[in-house]
Amino acid sequence: MSKKSIYILGGFILFAVLSRLLPHAYNFTPIGAIALFGAAYFSDKKWALIVPLAALWLSDLYLNNIVYTAYFDGFTWLTGGFLYLYGSVIMIVLLGYVLLKKVTFGRVLGGALGASVIFYVISNFGVWVTSPMYPPTLEGLVTCYVAAIPFFHYTIAGNVIYSALLFGGYEWLKFRYPSVLPAFVKS
C-alpha cells in the first residue's frame, strides 16, 4: 500500500469514525458504512476487517469510558454483547466482499440496507442471549426484536447516509481528480 492510498482511504474512514463521537441518535453510526467501504476499496482484504473493528473498539473505549482491561480481563468480555456486536461488523464486511465487487448506486444502497438487517438481527439476538431482561424463550426473543424496532430506522439511516457520504465522496474524488486515485484500489 502506498502512503497516498493509506492517506486517502484513511481520511475517509477517519471522518466517519470521528462523526461517531458527535452526539447522535442510538444506532445512527458510521460503522456499517465503514465496513462496506473497506470491503469495496481495500485491495488487501484484511484491512477491510481490521479497520472497522478497530474503529468500533477505539471509539467504544472513548464513548463508554472504559479501559482495555474492561474487555480483556479474565475473558469476561466473552459473556457480554461484545461478540455479537463485533460479529455483526464481520458479517457486514463479508456482505461487502460479495456485494461490492463492483460499486454501483444500487449495490451500495443494497449493502447499506443489508448491513442494517445484519446488525439488527445479530446484535438483538446477542441482547436476548446475554441480558436477563428477556426470558430465554421464543417469546422472549420475539419481545427483544420487537423492543428494538424503534431503533432500527436509525440504523438504516446511519448506514444509508454514511454510505452515501463515503462512497459518494470517494467516487467524486475519483472522478474529479483521477490522478489522485491510488493504484491499489479496485474500481
ROMAR-550888 format. One line per field, with one value per residue (C-alpha): residue number from 1; chain; x, y, z. Coordinates in steps of 0.2 Angstrom, whole numbers. Last residue first. Layout:
N
seq [NUM | ...]
mol [A | ...]
c1 [X | ...]
c2 [Y | ...]
c3 [Z | ...]
//
This chain:
187
seq [187 | 186 | 185 | 184 | 183 | 182 | 181 | 180 | 179 | 178 | 177 | 176 | 175 | 174 | 173 | 172 | 171 | 170 | 169 | 168 | 167 | 166 | 165 | 164 | 163 | 162 | 161 | 160 | 159 | 158 | 157 | 156 | 155 | 154 | 153 | 152 | 151 | 150 | 149 | 148 | 147 | 146 | 145 | 144 | 143 | 142 | 141 | 140 | 139 | 138 | 137 | 136 | 135 | 134 | 133 | 132 | 131 | 130 | 129 | 128 | 127 | 126 | 125 | 124 | 123 | 122 | 121 | 120 | 119 | 118 | 117 | 116 | 115 | 114 | 113 | 112 | 111 | 110 | 109 | 108 | 107 | 106 | 105 | 104 | 103 | 102 | 101 | 100 | 99 | 98 | 97 | 96 | 95 | 94 | 93 | 92 | 91 | 90 | 89 | 88 | 87 | 86 | 85 | 84 | 83 | 82 | 81 | 80 | 79 | 78 | 77 | 76 | 75 | 74 | 73 | 72 | 71 | 70 | 69 | 68 | 67 | 66 | 65 | 64 | 63 | 62 | 61 | 60 | 59 | 58 | 57 | 56 | 55 | 54 | 53 | 52 | 51 | 50 | 49 | 48 | 47 | 46 | 45 | 44 | 43 | 42 | 41 | 40 | 39 | 38 | 37 | 36 | 35 | 34 | 33 | 32 | 31 | 30 | 29 | 28 | 27 | 26 | 25 | 24 | 23 | 22 | 21 | 20 | 19 | 18 | 17 | 16 | 15 | 14 | 13 | 12 | 11 | 10 | 9 | 8 | 7 | 6 | 5 | 4 | 3 | 2 | 1]
mol [A | A | A | A | A | A | A | A | A | A | A | A | A | A | A | A | A | A | A | A | A | A | A | A | A | A | A | A | A | A | A | A | A | A | A | A | A | A | A | A | A | A | A | A | A | A | A | A | A | A | A | A | A | A | A | A | A | A | A | A | A | A | A | A | A | A | A | A | A | A | A | A | A | A | A | A | A | A | A | A | A | A | A | A | A | A | A | A | A | A | A | A | A | A | A | A | A | A | A | A | A | A | A | A | A | A | A | A | A | A | A | A | A | A | A | A | A | A | A | A | A | A | A | A | A | A | A | A | A | A | A | A | A | A | A | A | A | A | A | A | A | A | A | A | A | A | A | A | A | A | A | A | A | A | A | A | A | A | A | A | A | A | A | A | A | A | A | A | A | A | A | A | A | A | A | A | A | A | A | A | A | A | A | A | A | A | A]
c1 [-63 | -50 | -39 | -20 | -17 | -22 | -34 | -26 | -23 | -42 | -45 | -64 | -70 | -60 | -64 | -82 | -82 | -74 | -86 | -101 | -94 | -91 | -105 | -118 | -113 | -114 | -131 | -138 | -129 | -135 | -152 | -155 | -148 | -159 | -174 | -170 | -171 | -190 | -189 | -178 | -192 | -200 | -184 | -182 | -201 | -198 | -183 | -193 | -207 | -195 | -189 | -173 | -183 | -178 | -171 | -158 | -147 | -134 | -144 | -158 | -145 | -135 | -150 | -153 | -135 | -136 | -153 | -152 | -134 | -137 | -153 | -144 | -129 | -142 | -149 | -132 | -127 | -142 | -139 | -121 | -126 | -140 | -128 | -114 | -98 | -92 | -85 | -97 | -110 | -99 | -85 | -97 | -108 | -92 | -88 | -106 | -103 | -88 | -97 | -111 | -98 | -91 | -108 | -112 | -95 | -96 | -114 | -107 | -100 | -84 | -79 | -77 | -61 | -52 | -49 | -50 | -64 | -64 | -45 | -43 | -52 | -69 | -76 | -90 | -88 | -69 | -66 | -80 | -72 | -57 | -66 | -78 | -63 | -53 | -66 | -70 | -51 | -46 | -59 | -57 | -39 | -38 | -45 | -29 | -37 | -46 | -60 | -76 | -73 | -67 | -82 | -94 | -86 | -85 | -104 | -108 | -98 | -104 | -117 | -135 | -138 | -145 | -147 | -131 | -120 | -103 | -90 | -97 | -93 | -74 | -76 | -83 | -70 | -56 | -63 | -62 | -45 | -39 | -44 | -35 | -20 | -17 | -18 | -5 | 7 | 7 | 0]
c2 [1 | -8 | 2 | -2 | 12 | 26 | 38 | 55 | 56 | 54 | 71 | 75 | 57 | 48 | 62 | 61 | 42 | 44 | 57 | 46 | 30 | 38 | 51 | 40 | 25 | 37 | 42 | 24 | 16 | 29 | 30 | 11 | 10 | 25 | 16 | 1 | 10 | 9 | -9 | -15 | -19 | -30 | -40 | -42 | -47 | -60 | -67 | -68 | -77 | -90 | -92 | -87 | -74 | -56 | -43 | -55 | -50 | -61 | -71 | -59 | -44 | -55 | -59 | -40 | -38 | -52 | -47 | -28 | -28 | -40 | -30 | -14 | -21 | -27 | -10 | -2 | -16 | -14 | 5 | 2 | -11 | 0 | 15 | 5 | -2 | -18 | -32 | -23 | -37 | -52 | -43 | -30 | -44 | -51 | -34 | -34 | -51 | -45 | -30 | -42 | -52 | -36 | -33 | -51 | -54 | -39 | -42 | -49 | -66 | -65 | -49 | -58 | -66 | -64 | -45 | -42 | -30 | -20 | -22 | -10 | 4 | 10 | 27 | 21 | 34 | 33 | 15 | 12 | 24 | 13 | -3 | 2 | 10 | -6 | -17 | -6 | -5 | -23 | -32 | -21 | -21 | -40 | -38 | -31 | -22 | -11 | -2 | -12 | -21 | -5 | 5 | -9 | -10 | 9 | 10 | -2 | 8 | 25 | 26 | 31 | 16 | 27 | 45 | 56 | 67 | 68 | 54 | 43 | 58 | 55 | 37 | 43 | 57 | 44 | 32 | 45 | 51 | 33 | 29 | 44 | 44 | 25 | 27 | 41 | 31 | 17 | 0]
c3 [-46 | -36 | -25 | -27 | -40 | -29 | -36 | -35 | -54 | -57 | -48 | -51 | -55 | -41 | -29 | -33 | -32 | -14 | -9 | -15 | -7 | 10 | 11 | 3 | 14 | 29 | 25 | 21 | 36 | 48 | 41 | 42 | 59 | 65 | 57 | 68 | 84 | 86 | 81 | 96 | 108 | 94 | 92 | 111 | 113 | 99 | 108 | 125 | 116 | 109 | 126 | 136 | 146 | 141 | 153 | 159 | 145 | 136 | 124 | 121 | 119 | 107 | 96 | 96 | 89 | 76 | 69 | 69 | 63 | 49 | 44 | 44 | 34 | 21 | 19 | 17 | 5 | -5 | -6 | -11 | -24 | -31 | -33 | -41 | -34 | -42 | -31 | -19 | -15 | -10 | -1 | 6 | 14 | 22 | 29 | 36 | 44 | 52 | 59 | 66 | 75 | 83 | 90 | 94 | 102 | 113 | 119 | 135 | 140 | 130 | 138 | 154 | 146 | 163 | 160 | 141 | 138 | 154 | 154 | 140 | 149 | 148 | 147 | 136 | 122 | 122 | 123 | 111 | 98 | 99 | 98 | 84 | 73 | 77 | 71 | 56 | 51 | 54 | 43 | 27 | 31 | 30 | 12 | 5 | -11 | 1 | -9 | -8 | 9 | 17 | 11 | 17 | 34 | 35 | 31 | 45 | 57 | 53 | 67 | 70 | 82 | 95 | 89 | 88 | 98 | 89 | 93 | 79 | 67 | 71 | 64 | 48 | 45 | 50 | 37 | 23 | 28 | 30 | 12 | 5 | 17 | 15 | -4 | -4 | 8 | -5 | 0]
//
